[in-house]
Amino acid sequence: MGHLRVADASVFPRITHGNTHAPTLMVGEEAADLLRAG
């Protein structure tokens, strides 16, 4: 699989005390923006 990128909760330096779903979605959205920008 060429050009595969993974953006998930593994990029967090520390796990939050609350739900990790929303921060993980934000990481994915930011990664998508960065990839689109080139």
C-alpha positions in Angstrom: 0.0 0.0 0.0 1.8 3.1 -1.2 1.1 6.6 0.2 -0.7 5.2 3.3 -1.0 7.7 6.2 -2.3 7.1 9.7 -3.7 9.8 11.9 -5.1 8.5 15.1 -4.8 8.8 18.9 -1.3 7.3 18.8 0.0 10.8 18.1 -1.1 12.1 21.5 1.8 12.5 23.9 -0.5 11.9 26.8 -4.0 10.4 26.8 -6.7 12.8 28.0 -8.8 12.0 31.1 -12.0 12.3 29.2 -13.4 10.9 26.0 -10.7 10.6 23.2 -13.2 10.5 20.3 -13.4 14.3 19.6 -9.7 15.0 19.9 -9.0 12.1 17.6 -11.4 13.4 15.0 -9.7 16.8 15.2 -6.3 15.1 14.6 -7.8 13.4 11.5 -9.2 16.6 10.2 -6.0 18.5 10.6 -4.0 15.7 9.0 -6.4 15.7 6.0 -6.0 19.5 5.7 -2.2 19.2 5.7 -2.3 16.4 3.1 -4.6 18.4 0.9 -2.3 21.5 1.1 0.6 19.4 -0.1 
